[in-house]
Amino acid sequence: MKILVCMKQTFDTEAKIAFDGDGKIDNKGVTMIMNPYDEYAVEEALRIKESGEGEVTVICAGGPKAQDALRQALAMGADKAVLLETGEVDMDEYATAIVLAKAIGELEYDVILGGFRAIDDGSAQVMSRVAEVLNVPVVNVITKLEIAGDKAVATREIEGGSEVVEVALPAVFTAQKGLNEPRYPSMKGIMKAKKKPMDKKSVSDLGVEVAPKVKAISFSLPEPRQAGKVVPGEPAEAARELARLLREEAKVI
């Protein structure tokens, strides 16, 4: 079975966001990590592989530094990696999906996995767009996945319960927290990762013209959170005053 995992390199969740002189996000000195939701996707791919015969290929569209995230996936146990170097091209969700789908179309695949969203932009669009371009089914935010022959049964959370979906393969699945517990790369795995193949291609190598449909005009930090207000007095009196403040000052009731 051929299993592909689409992944992204993102800022560390504890990184402090700052801007450069041009008003763009400055990534100098910022630790970059594999998107946490993609870690669940990598782990699920490895579990599918370990339950039978299979091969796991991880694929990422990004800059040269993105190979660090790919190496992490290889150290976890993935077999191959593909880095799609985007260079100076501004990539939105549409452009990223086009590039990924084009590269995937040149590979063999039965199952495609990815995180349901990235923690930096949080758009939750790319994997569904990839499925649309490839014309294959997609099941989002899964918490369980079972593969049997040429079919897959996925469980996903819905409001007030869960939903079980059966689809024919090949298909796309997006992972969320609760699907599994990602493993840590072992020292042996880290050493092996250095020898595993990583294919590097530029966007031009794929023969596609990338024209993003969305462009960020400006960035700004949220306003600093104001200090809280303590309402003194006896409980009944304080409750009345709190209600007045919420109605007249905060205007939330």
C-alpha positions as CSV (number, residue, x, y, z in Angstrom):
1,M,0.0,0.0,0.0
2,K,1.3,3.4,-1.0
3,I,0.6,6.1,1.7
4,L,1.3,9.8,1.2
5,V,1.4,12.4,3.9
6,C,1.2,16.1,3.1
7,M,2.8,18.2,5.8
8,K,3.8,21.8,6.5
9,Q,6.5,23.5,8.5
10,T,5.2,26.1,10.9
11,F,6.3,28.4,13.7
12,D,6.8,26.9,17.1
13,T,3.6,27.3,19.1
14,E,5.5,29.3,21.7
15,A,7.2,31.6,19.1
16,K,6.9,35.3,19.6
17,I,5.5,37.0,16.5
18,A,7.4,40.1,15.3
19,F,7.5,42.2,12.2
20,D,10.3,43.3,10.0
21,G,10.8,46.8,8.5
22,D,8.4,46.0,5.6
23,G,5.6,45.0,7.9
24,K,5.9,41.3,7.2
25,I,6.3,38.5,9.7
26,D,9.9,38.2,10.7
27,N,11.0,34.5,11.0
28,K,14.6,35.2,12.0
29,G,15.6,33.3,15.0
30,V,12.2,31.6,15.2
31,T,12.1,27.8,15.8
32,M,10.3,26.0,13.0
33,I,8.5,22.7,13.7
34,M,6.3,20.2,11.9
35,N,2.7,21.3,12.0
36,P,1.3,19.4,15.1
37,Y,-1.8,18.2,13.3
38,D,0.5,16.8,10.5
39,E,2.3,14.7,13.2
40,Y,-0.9,12.8,13.8
41,A,-1.1,12.2,10.1
42,V,2.4,10.9,9.9
43,E,1.8,8.6,12.9
44,E,-1.4,7.2,11.4
45,A,0.5,6.5,8.1
46,L,3.2,4.6,10.0
47,R,0.6,2.6,11.9
48,I,-1.1,1.6,8.6
49,K,2.3,0.6,7.3
50,E,3.1,-1.4,10.4
51,S,-0.2,-3.3,10.3
52,G,0.7,-4.8,6.9
53,E,2.9,-4.1,3.9
54,G,3.3,-0.5,2.8
55,E,5.4,2.5,2.1
56,V,5.1,6.0,3.5
57,T,6.2,9.1,1.6
58,V,6.0,12.5,3.2
59,I,5.6,15.6,0.9
60,C,5.9,19.3,1.7
61,A,5.7,22.5,-0.2
62,G,7.9,25.2,1.2
63,G,11.4,26.7,1.5
64,P,14.7,24.9,2.0
65,K,14.3,24.9,5.8
66,A,11.2,22.7,5.4
67,Q,13.5,19.7,4.9
68,D,14.0,19.8,8.7
69,A,10.4,18.8,9.2
70,L,10.6,16.2,6.5
71,R,13.7,14.7,8.2
72,Q,11.7,14.5,11.4
73,A,9.0,12.5,9.6
74,L,11.7,10.2,8.2
75,A,13.2,9.8,11.6
76,M,9.8,8.8,12.9
77,G,9.7,6.0,10.3
78,A,8.6,7.4,6.9
79,D,10.4,5.8,3.9
80,K,10.8,8.7,1.5
81,A,10.4,12.5,1.4
82,V,9.6,15.0,-1.4
83,L,10.4,18.7,-0.9
84,L,8.6,21.0,-3.4
85,E,10.6,24.2,-3.2
86,T,8.4,27.2,-3.7
87,G,11.2,29.8,-3.7
88,E,10.0,33.4,-3.7
89,V,6.5,32.6,-4.9
90,D,3.7,33.7,-2.5
91,M,1.7,30.6,-1.7
92,D,-1.9,30.7,-0.6
93,E,-4.1,27.7,0.0
94,Y,-5.1,27.4,-3.6
95,A,-1.6,27.6,-5.0
96,T,-0.3,25.1,-2.3
97,A,-3.0,22.6,-3.2
98,I,-2.3,22.9,-6.9
99,V,1.5,22.3,-6.4
100,L,0.9,19.3,-4.0
101,A,-1.8,17.7,-6.2
102,K,0.5,18.0,-9.3
103,A,3.4,16.3,-7.4
104,I,1.1,13.7,-6.0
105,G,-0.3,13.0,-9.4
106,E,3.1,11.8,-10.5
107,L,3.3,9.3,-7.6
108,E,1.4,6.1,-6.7
109,Y,-1.0,6.4,-3.8
110,D,-3.8,4.6,-2.0
111,V,-4.2,6.7,1.0
112,I,-3.4,10.4,1.4
113,L,-3.2,11.9,4.9
114,G,-2.6,15.4,6.3
115,G,-3.5,17.5,9.3
116,F,-6.9,19.1,9.1
117,R,-5.4,22.5,9.5
118,A,-2.1,24.3,10.1
119,I,-1.6,26.2,13.3
120,D,-0.2,29.3,11.6
121,D,-3.0,30.2,9.1
122,G,-5.7,27.9,10.5
123,S,-7.6,27.9,7.2
124,A,-8.3,24.1,7.0
125,Q,-8.5,24.2,3.2
126,V,-5.4,22.7,1.6
127,M,-6.2,18.9,2.0
128,S,-9.8,19.3,0.8
129,R,-8.5,21.3,-2.2
130,V,-6.0,18.6,-3.0
131,A,-8.8,16.0,-2.9
132,E,-10.8,18.2,-5.2
133,V,-8.0,18.5,-7.8
134,L,-7.2,14.8,-7.7
135,N,-11.0,14.0,-7.8
136,V,-10.9,11.6,-4.9
137,P,-13.1,11.4,-1.7
138,V,-12.1,13.3,1.4
139,V,-13.0,12.7,5.0
140,N,-12.1,15.5,7.4
141,V,-11.2,15.6,11.1
142,I,-11.1,11.9,11.7
143,T,-10.5,10.2,15.0
144,K,-10.2,6.6,13.8
145,L,-9.2,5.0,10.5
146,E,-9.5,1.4,9.4
147,I,-8.2,0.1,6.1
148,A,-9.6,-3.1,4.6
149,G,-8.6,-3.9,1.0
150,D,-9.7,-1.2,-1.3
151,K,-12.0,0.5,1.2
152,A,-11.5,2.6,4.3
153,V,-13.8,3.2,7.3
154,A,-13.2,6.5,9.1
155,T,-14.8,7.9,12.2
156,R,-15.2,11.6,12.6
157,E,-16.6,13.8,15.4
158,I,-19.8,15.8,14.7
159,E,-21.9,18.0,16.9
160,G,-23.3,15.8,19.6
161,G,-21.8,12.5,18.5
162,S,-19.7,10.8,15.9
163,E,-20.1,9.8,12.2
164,V,-18.8,6.7,10.5
165,V,-17.9,7.1,6.8
166,E,-16.9,4.3,4.3
167,V,-15.1,5.4,1.2
168,A,-13.3,3.6,-1.7
169,L,-9.6,4.1,-2.0
170,P,-7.7,6.2,-3.0
171,A,-9.0,8.8,-0.7
172,V,-7.8,11.8,1.4
173,F,-8.1,11.9,5.2
174,T,-7.4,14.8,7.6
175,A,-6.2,14.1,11.1
176,Q,-7.0,15.9,14.3
177,K,-6.0,15.4,18.0
178,G,-7.3,12.2,19.4
179,L,-6.6,10.1,16.3
180,N,-3.4,8.7,17.9
181,E,-0.4,9.7,20.0
182,P,2.6,10.6,17.7
183,R,5.8,8.8,18.5
184,Y,9.1,10.5,19.2
185,P,12.0,9.8,16.8
186,S,14.5,7.5,18.3
187,M,18.2,8.0,18.0
188,K,18.4,5.0,15.6
189,G,15.6,6.6,13.5
190,I,17.4,9.9,13.4
191,M,20.6,8.3,12.1
192,K,18.6,6.3,9.5
193,A,16.8,9.4,8.4
194,K,20.1,10.9,7.1
195,K,20.4,8.1,4.6
196,K,16.7,8.0,3.4
197,P,15.9,9.6,0.0
198,M,14.6,13.1,-0.3
199,D,13.6,14.2,-3.7
200,K,13.7,18.0,-4.2
201,K,11.8,19.7,-7.0
202,S,11.0,23.3,-7.8
203,V,7.6,24.6,-8.8
204,S,8.9,25.1,-12.3
205,D,10.0,21.4,-12.4
206,L,6.4,20.4,-12.0
207,G,5.3,22.4,-15.1
208,V,2.6,24.4,-13.3
209,E,2.0,28.1,-13.2
210,V,1.2,29.1,-9.7
211,A,-1.1,32.2,-9.4
212,P,-2.3,32.7,-5.8
213,K,-5.9,33.9,-5.5
214,V,-5.4,35.5,-2.1
215,K,-2.7,38.0,-1.0
216,A,-2.1,39.3,2.5
217,I,-2.2,43.1,2.3
218,S,-1.0,43.8,5.9
219,F,-0.4,42.2,9.2
220,S,-1.0,43.5,12.7
221,L,-0.8,42.3,16.2
222,P,-4.0,42.2,18.4
223,E,-4.5,45.0,20.9
224,P,-3.0,44.2,24.3
225,R,-5.5,42.7,26.7
226,Q,-6.7,45.2,29.2
227,A,-6.4,44.5,32.9
228,G,-9.4,43.0,34.6
229,K,-11.7,44.9,37.0
230,V,-12.5,43.8,40.5
231,V,-16.1,44.5,41.7
232,P,-16.0,45.0,45.5
233,G,-18.9,44.8,47.9
234,E,-21.3,42.2,49.3
235,P,-22.3,39.4,46.9
236,A,-25.8,40.8,46.0
237,E,-24.5,44.3,45.6
238,A,-21.5,43.2,43.6
239,A,-23.7,41.1,41.3
240,R,-25.9,44.1,40.6
241,E,-22.8,46.3,39.8
242,L,-21.3,43.6,37.6
243,A,-24.6,43.3,35.7
244,R,-24.6,47.1,35.2
245,L,-20.9,47.1,34.0
246,L,-21.6,44.3,31.5
247,R,-24.6,46.2,30.2
248,E,-23.4,49.8,30.1
249,E,-19.6,49.5,29.7
250,A,-18.8,46.2,28.1
251,K,-22.2,46.2,26.3
252,V,-22.3,42.4,26.2
253,I,-25.8,42.0,27.7
